[in-house]
Amino acid sequence: MMDSAKDPSTLEKVLLYPDPRLRLKAEPITRITPEMKARARAMFPLMYEERGIGLAAPQIGWNVRLFVMNVSGKPEDEVVVVNPVVTEKTGGMWNFEEGCLSLPGIRGKVERERRIVLEGTDLDGNALRFELDALPGRCMLHEYDHLDGVLFIDRLSAAKRQSLKRRLRELEEDFEMAKAESAPTGAAAR
């Protein structure tokens, strides 16, 4: 169910489109272990290194319902949300440009709800409830989408998706080349 046994000190990396793990629906977390806490906290340095404001566990190949976020960049504003659920969407829709660490060099305007209420727990099992709008709400919706295997490009207009075909094809070719380079060869593969 969960791949929580991974050593949290292992250097993580952000999975890039079209890695199929980005399209999986993440599994709920039923028990929070010390290893899981360490791995979740280790997501922040990676997110900052990649110049992001949010990072979902599936983006590092960890198929659990968890994301981290820090819109301000201040250490006291770091948030880890376990098993999030969007319980309310209000205020109408608004367009705003988004990007994604798993889709480098790609940006586009995405229409999302203006205000949300999102509930979950922290790493100690304490209930969390966020009533957000603007960038923090948008960021949480973006990361929440990752937990369901949805990428922001899925929410772009047809015209914008068409304009990104070349860049997406480049990412697909890079992924296939990296996969071929890491595949075992010769007798060792048997």
C-alpha atoms as one frame of an Amber mdcrd trajectory, in Angstrom:
protein
   0.000   0.000   0.000   2.596   2.602   1.067   6.261   2.766   0.244   7.185
   4.418   3.535  10.190   2.169   4.177  12.454   4.276   1.993  15.438   5.709
   3.832  14.592   9.406   4.393  18.261  10.348   4.095  18.289   9.144   0.477
  18.533  12.059  -1.904  15.145  12.532  -3.560  14.520  13.960  -6.981  11.450
  15.374  -8.652   9.906  13.048 -11.210   9.493  14.607 -14.630   6.629  14.304
 -17.090   5.665  11.808 -18.511   6.774   9.490 -15.694   3.727   7.212 -15.220
   3.993   7.476 -11.436   2.740  11.057 -11.759  -0.585   9.695 -13.044  -1.284
   7.303 -10.150  -3.962   8.023  -7.576  -2.115   8.275  -4.251  -2.964   5.985
  -1.352  -4.305   7.327   1.961  -1.866   7.310   4.858  -3.120   5.061   7.650
  -0.189   5.352  10.047   2.487   8.016  10.370   5.900   6.605  11.208   9.090
   8.455  12.204  10.511   7.540   8.768   7.510   9.111   7.059   7.893  12.276
   9.120  11.558  12.515   8.160  10.814  11.918   4.491   8.038  14.525   4.461
  10.298  17.108   6.107  13.051  16.272   3.607  10.710  17.371   0.819  11.135
  21.032   1.815  14.849  21.356   0.892  14.149  19.659  -2.440  11.205  21.988
  -3.101  13.347  25.033  -2.281  16.248  23.757  -4.392  13.862  23.430  -7.340
  12.469  26.921  -6.608   8.950  25.671  -5.907   6.229  26.653  -3.449   4.585
  23.230  -3.220   5.541  19.597  -3.717   3.301  16.536  -3.589   4.599  13.132
  -2.488   3.799  11.519  -5.880   6.219  13.983  -7.477   9.070  12.158  -5.741
   7.661   8.710  -6.488   6.083   8.345  -3.037   2.512   7.261  -3.711   0.828
   8.645  -0.580  -1.684  11.447   0.023   0.664  14.093   1.379   2.021  17.405
   0.178   4.235  20.179   1.475   3.826  23.868   0.789   5.406  27.199   1.622
   4.154  30.153  -0.418   6.123  32.794   1.517   9.460  30.990   1.710   9.690
  31.718   5.458  10.500  28.638   7.587   7.605  29.351   9.958   5.155  29.087
   7.036   6.055  25.499   6.098   2.975  23.273   5.937   2.709  19.494   5.611
  -0.786  18.196   4.869  -1.601  14.491   5.268  -4.711  12.996   3.630  -6.116
  16.345   2.435  -9.728  16.724   1.372 -11.198  19.778  -0.352 -14.493  20.313
   1.462 -15.632  23.554  -0.146 -15.046  25.588  -3.310 -16.596  29.056  -3.573
 -16.132  32.515  -5.014 -16.246  31.667  -8.687 -13.383  30.829 -11.005 -10.250
  32.790 -11.853  -7.378  32.302 -14.269  -3.781  32.522 -13.197  -0.523  31.250
 -14.654   0.866  28.067 -13.130   3.981  26.002 -13.552   5.066  22.686 -12.094
   8.356  21.207 -10.920   7.490  18.027 -12.856   6.999  20.014 -16.086  10.063
  22.291 -16.295   9.801  25.203 -18.675   6.037  24.880 -19.113   3.596  27.480
 -17.868  -0.007  28.229 -18.612  -3.142  29.893 -17.324  -5.316  27.538 -15.328
  -8.873  28.248 -14.239  -9.453  27.282 -10.607 -11.889  28.108  -7.835 -11.201
  31.436  -6.137 -11.697  30.195  -2.548 -11.365  26.769  -0.973 -11.620  24.990
   2.332  -9.158  22.111   2.661  -8.944  19.757   5.624  -6.403  17.111   6.604
  -3.927  16.395   9.366  -0.370  17.337  10.175   2.470  14.849  10.769   1.392
  14.446  14.399  -2.192  13.559  13.469  -3.601  16.954  14.504  -6.556  18.190
  12.464  -5.843  20.994   9.984  -8.384  23.253   8.312  -7.444  25.899   5.778
  -9.747  28.570   4.369  -7.734  30.025   1.517  -7.964  32.157  -1.573  -5.515
  33.646  -4.057  -2.083  32.003  -4.424  -2.160  29.805  -1.277  -5.512  28.296
  -2.281  -4.347  27.804  -5.864  -1.151  26.132  -4.680  -3.087  23.735  -2.451
  -5.442  22.835  -5.319  -2.455  22.257  -7.616  -0.785  19.920  -5.095  -4.108
  18.242  -4.310  -4.506  17.484  -8.031  -1.160  15.639  -7.958  -2.598  13.251
  -5.357  -5.237  12.238  -7.913  -2.790  11.918 -10.815  -3.906  15.199 -12.388
  -1.312  17.585 -13.840  -1.914  21.279 -14.432  -1.549  20.746 -18.182  -4.754
  18.680 -18.012  -6.564  21.878 -17.002  -5.203  24.083 -19.805  -7.314  25.188
 -22.745  -7.141  23.048 -25.871  -5.366  25.874 -27.717  -2.711  26.193 -25.004
  -2.177  22.417 -24.891  -1.708  22.461 -28.652   0.901  25.232 -28.351   2.844
  23.128 -25.814   2.970  19.957 -27.922   6.579  20.454 -28.985   7.840  21.034
 -25.426   5.829  18.082 -24.093   7.246  15.890 -26.861  10.778  16.983 -25.856
  10.076  15.966 -22.241   8.700  12.621 -23.460  11.817  12.011 -25.576  14.102
  12.943 -22.662  12.183  10.538 -20.410  12.484   7.668 -22.910  16.196   8.339
 -23.397  16.829   8.385 -19.627  14.826   5.165 -19.243  16.844   3.466 -21.998
  20.133   4.617 -20.460  19.209   3.195 -17.049  17.945  -0.157 -18.391  20.154
  -3.196 -17.688  21.971  -4.563 -20.719  23.494  -7.855 -21.803  23.795 -10.899
 -19.563  23.174  -8.883 -16.413  19.650  -8.185 -17.610  18.745 -11.875 -17.796
